[in-house]
Structure formats: structure tokens, C-alpha cells
Amino acid sequence: MAAEKGNDYTLKRKVNPQYTEKQLQELAEDLLNYVETSKSIHLAPWCRKHKKSTSWLNKLAETQPIIAAAHAEAKALLAAKVLNSSFYGEGNATVGMAYLPVYDQDFRKYQEWKSSLGKEKLEHAMSAFDAFLEMQKKVNEKKK
């Protein structure tokens, strides 16, 4: 790989820059250090520090297992940070609940499950209401 030979032109490419294992490890460590020490609940400032966008981080996480693991761990740490600040008095719990599904996959799945229960009950209630309306129509027709 060109990046391992010391050529840095691949790092400067706009599309699919190549990184050595050492560089990826350093990026992963830097990401986790940033999440642990920063007060921010967003990864965009870290990406900006590296003069990249969040889409760069997401794409790197899709293609590099080291970054994928660090990205997942960073999201878990951010979820914990959101929970701690929201529910222990430092922040707003409503805002925390809005941001939590962004970082915590288990919480997102819980919200989707909870939402699906509500939809099923609503559909059941609507079908019962439709049946009631049909029954009322038949009663009204018999009265005429």
C-alpha cells in the first residue's frame, strides 16, 4: 500500500484516502480521547479539527474495522454523556431524550418497538371504530 511506503499523496486524495494501520489506530485513539474529554455531544468538531466532515468519519467507519469499533465506542460514550447530563440535573431531559437515539442503538430499537405497539393499537382502535360506524349505519337504516 502506498501509504505504508511513506507516500503521503494518498492521504491528500479527496476520494478514498489511504491510511496506515498506525494512522488508523492514532485516529481511533484521538476520537475516543476527544469524546471522553470534550463537553460536546457531537462528533463534527472532532472532524473539523482534522479538516474533514462527519461523512468522512462515517465512510471511514464503514471501510476500516479499527475506526468502526472506535466510532461505535464513541457513540456509546456520547450516549452516556447525554444520559448523565440530561438526567442528573446538568441538562434538559427532553433534549437528552431527543438526542439519545442518535447514539444509542438499543434505545433506538426500544423507541421503534414502543412506537410499533402504538401503531398496532391505533389500527385496532380504528378498525373497531369503523365496525361501530357500520353498525350505526345498519341501525339507522332499519329505523327508516
C-alpha positions in Angstrom: 0.0 0.0 0.0 1.4 3.4 -0.9 0.6 4.9 2.5 2.7 2.3 4.2 5.7 3.2 2.0 5.7 6.7 3.3 4.0 8.3 0.3 1.5 10.9 1.6 -0.2 11.6 -1.7 -2.8 9.1 -1.0 -3.7 10.9 2.2 -4.3 14.1 0.3 -6.7 12.5 -2.2 -10.2 13.8 -1.9 -11.8 10.4 -2.6 -10.8 7.3 -0.6 -7.6 8.5 1.1 -5.5 5.6 2.3 -4.2 5.3 5.9 -1.7 3.0 7.5 -2.7 0.8 10.4 -0.7 3.1 12.7 -2.5 6.2 11.4 -5.9 4.5 11.8 -5.0 3.5 15.4 -4.0 7.1 16.1 -7.2 8.4 14.7 -9.3 5.9 16.7 -7.4 6.8 19.9 -7.8 10.5 19.2 -11.5 10.1 18.6 -12.0 8.3 21.9 -9.9 10.8 23.8 -11.9 13.7 22.3 -15.2 12.1 23.3 -14.0 11.5 26.8 -12.6 14.9 27.4 -14.8 17.3 25.4 -18.1 18.6 26.6 -19.6 18.3 23.1 -22.1 15.7 22.3 -21.3 15.9 18.6 -18.5 14.4 16.5 -18.5 17.3 14.0 -16.0 19.4 16.0 -13.6 16.5 16.1 -13.9 16.0 12.3 -13.4 19.7 11.8 -10.2 19.5 13.9 -9.0 17.1 11.3 -10.2 19.3 8.5 -12.7 16.7 7.4 -16.5 16.2 7.5 -18.7 13.8 9.5 -19.4 12.0 6.3 -15.6 11.3 6.1 -15.8 9.7 9.5 -18.8 7.7 8.6 -17.3 6.4 5.4 -14.0 5.6 7.2 -16.0 3.7 9.8 -17.7 1.7 7.0 -14.4 0.6 5.5 -12.0 0.4 8.4 -12.7 -2.0 11.3 -10.5 -0.1 13.7 -12.4 3.1 13.1 -15.7 1.3 13.1 -15.0 0.0 16.6 -13.8 3.4 17.8 -16.9 5.1 16.2 -19.3 2.7 17.9 -17.5 3.2 21.3 -17.5 6.9 20.8 -21.3 6.8 20.2 -21.8 4.7 23.3 -19.7 7.2 25.3 -21.7 10.1 23.9 -24.9 8.3 24.8 -23.7 8.0 28.4 -22.7 11.7 28.3 -26.2 12.7 27.1 -27.8 10.5 29.8 -25.7 11.8 32.5 -26.1 15.5 31.6 -29.8 15.1 31.0 -31.0 13.0 33.8 -28.6 14.1 36.6 -29.5 17.8 36.5 -26.9 19.3 34.2 -29.1 19.5 31.1 -32.6 19.2 29.8 -34.1 15.7 29.9 -36.3 16.4 26.9 -33.3 17.4 24.8 -31.4 14.3 26.0 -34.3 12.0 25.0 -34.3 13.6 21.5 -30.5 13.0 21.1 -30.2 9.6 22.7 -31.5 7.6 19.7 -28.7 9.1 17.6 -26.0 7.5 19.7 -27.6 4.5 21.5 -28.8 1.7 19.1 -30.6 -0.2 21.9 -32.5 2.9 22.9 -33.4 3.5 19.2 -34.7 -0.1 18.9 -36.7 0.4 22.1 -38.3 3.5 20.7 -39.2 1.8 17.5 -40.7 -1.1 19.3 -42.7 1.2 21.5 -43.8 3.1 18.5 -44.9 0.0 16.7 -47.1 -1.0 19.7 -48.8 2.3 19.5 -49.5 1.9 15.8 -50.9 -1.6 16.2 -53.2 -0.3 19.0 -54.3 2.7 16.8 -55.0 0.4 13.9 -57.0 -1.9 16.1 -59.0 1.0 17.6 -59.7 2.4 14.1 -61.0 -0.9 12.9 -63.2 -1.2 16.0 -64.4 2.4 15.3 -65.2 1.5 11.7 -67.1 -1.5 12.8 -69.1 0.7 15.2 -69.9 3.1 12.4 -71.1 0.3 10.2 -73.3 -1.0 13.0 -74.7 2.5 13.5 -75.5 2.8 9.7 -77.4 -0.5 9.8 -79.4 0.6 12.9 -80.2 3.9 11.2 -81.3 2.2 8.0 -83.6 -0.1 10.0 -85.2 2.9 11.7 -86.1 4.5 8.3 
